[in-house]
């Protein structure tokens, strides 16, 4: 039986609907409008697209959107000064600095300058430590989206065997922490893992976040397993014409879909959930800063 396709686009729409409803209640009952500030340094085309999309969706759910676009030659000190200003601004509940930054700016320094309570990307060292020790943290958006989809798919994840392929600070490591918190047995596999195919074949859940196009084949997948494909890779598509490309994940979708119980497509799977979870995180940050109950079903 072919795998169930997990529709990330539809699920992200549900998440945004919940966020919008909660934002409307916050405004009506408490007179509070959650605010998200996005900082973009330079003119990277992909980053510009992301920032536009984030701003548009922020406004659509009723939040305040603050965009700060700085020239590529902006000194590090000026960016840090802007972050200090946003940290102190009570109308800003979430701050996101669009990565990558120009090479003259120290990314770690910038990320760790953001107030951890406003760090809606979940990259600040304090949030990383809080997540790892099972405390209340701001959680990175992509792993949070993956977790939401897995909970929707399975209800409880307790006792399931999960393999995360990839050990990045942005997806692999926080994903493993979240799955541990939901009582999975977790293996983190990576480029040096011996017999990685056999490791993946043990898994009830495979989260692929390795950044290598279609690396994970159908014969790596245990029959009936759930496959979450975080990869977004552009590969040549000569069938579309000269110089054309197409998007693929880290999983070979055709072969994996014949074996898996459920699978996310690329595009249209994890991608749409990332911005939806950014909005959810901004709402959570707003509720926490005002000592209000956190939004149900939108946190880890």
C-alpha positions as CSV (number, residue, x, y, z in Angstrom):
1,X,0.0,0.0,0.0
2,X,1.5,3.4,-0.9
3,X,2.3,5.8,2.0
4,X,0.0,8.4,3.3
5,X,1.3,11.8,2.1
6,X,1.5,14.2,5.0
7,X,0.3,17.5,3.7
8,X,2.5,20.2,5.4
9,X,0.8,23.0,3.6
10,X,-2.7,22.1,4.9
11,X,-1.3,21.4,8.4
12,X,0.6,24.8,8.4
13,X,-2.7,26.5,7.5
14,X,-4.4,24.9,10.6
15,X,-1.5,26.1,12.8
16,X,-1.8,29.6,11.4
17,X,-5.5,29.5,12.0
18,X,-5.0,28.6,15.7
19,X,-2.4,31.3,16.0
20,X,-4.7,33.9,14.5
21,X,-7.6,32.9,16.8
22,X,-5.3,33.2,19.9
23,X,-3.9,36.6,18.7
24,X,-7.5,37.9,18.2
25,X,-8.3,36.9,21.8
26,X,-5.2,38.5,23.2
27,X,-6.1,41.8,21.5
28,X,-9.7,41.6,22.6
29,X,-9.2,40.5,26.2
30,X,-5.8,42.0,27.1
31,X,-5.2,44.7,24.5
32,X,-1.9,43.0,23.6
33,X,-0.6,42.6,20.0
34,X,2.3,40.1,19.6
35,X,5.1,41.7,17.6
36,X,7.8,40.0,15.4
37,X,11.0,41.9,14.3
38,X,12.9,40.4,11.4
39,X,16.4,41.7,10.7
40,X,18.0,41.2,7.2
41,X,21.6,42.2,6.5
42,X,22.5,42.4,2.8
43,X,20.6,41.4,-0.3
44,X,20.8,37.6,-0.5
45,X,17.9,36.8,-2.9
46,X,16.7,33.7,-1.0
47,X,16.8,35.6,2.3
48,X,14.8,38.4,0.8
49,X,12.1,35.9,-0.3
50,X,11.9,34.4,3.2
51,X,11.7,37.8,4.9
52,X,8.9,38.9,2.6
53,X,7.0,35.7,3.2
54,X,7.5,36.0,7.0
55,X,6.3,39.6,7.0
56,X,3.2,38.8,5.0
57,X,2.2,35.8,7.2
58,X,2.9,37.8,10.4
59,X,0.4,40.5,9.3
60,X,-2.2,37.9,8.1
61,X,-2.4,36.3,11.6
62,X,-3.0,39.8,13.2
63,X,0.5,40.3,14.6
64,X,2.7,43.4,14.3
65,X,5.5,43.0,11.8
66,X,8.7,45.1,12.2
67,X,11.2,44.7,9.3
68,X,14.8,46.0,9.5
69,X,16.8,45.8,6.3
70,X,20.4,46.8,6.6
71,X,23.0,47.2,3.9
72,X,25.6,44.4,3.4
73,X,28.4,46.6,4.7
74,X,26.7,47.3,8.1
75,X,29.3,47.1,10.9
76,X,28.8,44.3,13.5
77,X,28.5,47.0,16.2
78,X,25.5,48.6,14.4
79,X,23.7,45.3,14.2
80,X,24.4,44.6,17.9
81,X,23.1,48.1,18.8
82,X,19.8,47.4,16.8
83,X,19.4,44.1,18.7
84,X,19.8,45.9,22.0
85,X,17.1,48.3,21.0
86,X,14.7,45.5,20.0
87,X,15.5,43.6,23.2
88,X,14.4,46.7,25.1
89,X,11.2,47.4,23.0
90,X,8.1,46.0,24.8
91,X,6.1,45.9,21.5
92,X,8.6,43.4,20.1
93,X,8.0,39.8,21.5
94,X,10.1,37.9,18.9
95,X,13.4,38.7,17.2
96,X,14.8,36.9,14.2
97,X,18.0,37.7,12.4
98,X,17.9,36.1,8.9
99,X,20.9,33.9,8.3
100,X,23.4,33.7,6.7
101,X,25.0,36.9,7.7
102,X,27.8,38.6,5.7
103,X,31.3,37.2,6.5
104,X,32.5,40.2,8.5
105,X,29.8,39.6,11.2
106,X,30.2,36.9,13.9
107,X,27.0,34.9,13.7
108,X,27.3,33.3,17.2
109,X,27.9,36.7,18.8
110,X,24.8,38.1,17.1
111,X,22.5,35.1,17.9
112,X,23.6,35.2,21.6
113,X,22.9,39.0,21.8
114,X,19.2,38.4,21.3
115,X,17.2,38.3,24.5
116,X,16.6,34.5,25.0
117,X,13.0,35.1,25.8
118,X,12.6,36.8,22.4
119,X,14.7,34.3,20.5
120,X,12.0,32.8,18.3
121,X,14.5,30.9,16.2
122,X,15.6,29.0,19.4
123,X,19.3,29.3,18.5
124,X,20.5,31.2,21.6
125,X,22.9,29.2,23.7
126,X,20.5,29.5,26.7
127,X,17.6,28.1,24.8
128,X,19.8,25.3,23.5
129,X,20.8,24.4,27.1
130,X,17.2,24.7,28.4
131,X,15.9,22.3,25.7
132,X,18.7,19.8,26.3
133,X,17.9,19.7,30.1
134,X,14.2,19.4,29.5
135,X,13.3,22.9,30.7
136,X,11.0,25.5,29.2
137,X,12.8,26.9,26.1
138,X,12.2,28.6,22.8
139,X,12.4,25.7,20.3
140,X,13.8,26.0,16.8
141,X,11.0,26.3,14.2
142,X,11.7,23.4,11.8
143,X,12.1,20.7,14.5
144,X,9.0,22.1,16.3
145,X,7.1,21.7,13.0
146,X,8.3,18.2,12.5
147,X,7.3,17.3,16.1
148,X,3.8,18.7,15.6
149,X,3.3,16.7,12.4
150,X,4.5,13.5,14.2
151,X,2.2,14.0,17.1
152,X,-0.7,14.6,14.7
153,X,0.2,11.4,12.9
154,X,0.7,9.2,15.9
155,X,-0.8,10.8,19.0
156,X,1.7,9.5,21.5
157,X,5.3,9.0,20.3
158,X,6.2,7.2,23.6
159,X,8.4,4.1,23.1
160,X,8.9,4.6,19.3
161,X,12.3,4.1,17.8
162,X,13.4,7.3,16.0
163,X,16.4,7.9,13.8
164,X,17.5,11.5,13.0
165,X,19.8,11.6,10.0
166,X,21.9,14.8,10.4
167,X,23.5,16.5,13.5
168,X,23.2,20.2,12.7
169,X,22.5,22.7,15.5
170,X,19.5,24.0,13.6
171,X,17.6,20.8,13.0
172,X,19.4,17.5,13.9
173,X,20.4,18.1,17.5
174,X,17.2,19.9,18.6
175,X,15.0,17.3,16.8
176,X,16.7,14.6,18.8
177,X,16.1,16.5,22.1
178,X,12.4,17.0,21.2
179,X,11.9,13.3,20.4
180,X,13.7,12.3,23.6
181,X,11.3,14.6,25.5
182,X,8.4,12.8,23.9
183,X,9.9,9.5,25.2
184,X,11.2,8.1,21.9
185,X,14.3,6.0,21.7
186,X,16.6,8.2,19.6
187,X,19.6,7.6,17.4
188,X,21.4,10.5,15.7
189,X,23.0,9.2,12.5
190,X,25.4,11.2,10.3
191,X,28.1,11.0,7.7
192,X,30.4,8.8,9.9
193,X,27.7,6.3,11.0
194,X,28.7,2.8,10.2
195,X,26.1,0.9,8.1
196,X,23.7,3.8,8.2
197,X,21.1,1.9,6.1
198,X,20.8,-0.8,8.8
199,X,20.4,2.0,11.5
200,X,17.6,3.6,9.5
201,X,15.9,0.3,8.9
202,X,15.3,-0.1,12.7
203,X,13.3,3.1,12.9
204,X,9.6,3.7,13.3
205,X,10.3,7.4,12.6
206,X,13.0,8.7,10.3
207,X,13.8,12.4,10.2
208,X,16.1,13.2,7.3
209,X,18.0,16.5,7.8
210,X,21.4,15.8,6.1
211,X,21.4,18.2,3.1
212,X,22.2,15.5,0.5
213,X,19.7,15.1,-2.4
214,X,17.7,11.9,-2.3
215,X,20.4,10.1,-0.2
216,X,17.9,8.0,1.7
217,X,16.5,5.2,-0.5
218,X,13.3,3.2,0.0
219,X,15.4,0.2,1.1
220,X,16.6,2.2,4.1
221,X,13.0,2.4,5.3
222,X,11.3,-0.1,7.6
223,X,7.9,-1.0,6.2
224,X,5.2,1.3,7.7
225,X,7.6,3.8,9.2
226,X,6.9,7.5,9.2
227,X,9.4,9.6,7.2
228,X,9.8,13.3,7.8
229,X,12.0,14.9,5.0
230,X,13.5,18.2,6.1
231,X,15.9,18.5,3.1
232,X,15.5,21.1,0.4
233,X,17.9,20.6,-2.4
234,X,17.9,22.1,-5.9
235,X,19.1,19.6,-8.6
236,X,19.3,19.9,-12.4
237,X,16.1,19.0,-14.2
238,X,17.1,18.7,-17.9
239,X,13.6,17.3,-18.6
240,X,12.2,20.8,-17.9
241,X,14.6,22.4,-20.3
242,X,18.2,23.5,-20.4
243,X,19.4,25.1,-17.1
244,X,16.2,24.2,-15.3
245,X,16.2,22.8,-11.7
246,X,13.7,21.1,-9.4
247,X,13.5,20.8,-5.6
248,X,14.0,17.4,-3.9
249,X,14.4,16.3,-0.4
250,X,17.0,14.2,1.4
251,X,14.8,11.1,0.8
252,X,14.2,9.5,-2.6
253,X,10.5,10.1,-2.5
254,X,9.4,7.6,-5.2
255,X,11.1,4.6,-3.6
256,X,10.4,5.6,0.0
257,X,6.7,6.2,-0.6
258,X,6.3,2.6,-1.6
259,X,7.5,1.3,1.8
260,X,6.7,4.0,4.4
261,X,3.4,4.3,6.2
262,X,3.5,8.1,5.9
263,X,5.9,10.5,4.3
264,X,6.3,14.3,3.8
265,X,6.8,15.5,0.3
266,X,9.3,18.1,-0.9
267,X,8.1,20.8,-1.6
268,X,4.9,21.0,0.5
269,X,5.9,19.1,3.6
270,X,8.1,20.5,6.3
271,X,8.8,23.8,4.6
272,X,5.4,25.5,5.1
273,X,5.5,24.4,8.8
274,X,8.7,26.4,9.5
275,X,7.1,29.9,9.1
276,X,3.9,28.7,10.8
277,X,6.0,27.6,13.8
278,X,7.8,31.0,13.8
279,X,4.4,32.6,14.3
280,X,3.5,30.1,17.0
281,X,6.8,30.8,18.8
282,X,6.2,34.6,18.6
283,X,2.8,34.1,20.2
284,X,4.3,31.8,22.9
285,X,7.0,34.4,23.7
286,X,4.3,37.1,24.0
287,X,2.2,35.0,26.3
288,X,5.2,34.1,28.5
289,X,6.3,37.7,28.7
290,X,2.8,38.7,29.9
291,X,2.4,35.8,32.3
292,X,-0.5,34.5,30.3
293,X,-1.3,30.8,29.6
294,X,0.6,29.5,26.6
295,X,-1.3,28.6,23.4
296,X,-2.5,24.9,23.6
297,X,-1.0,22.6,20.9
298,X,1.4,25.2,19.6
299,X,4.4,24.5,21.8
300,X,6.8,21.5,22.4
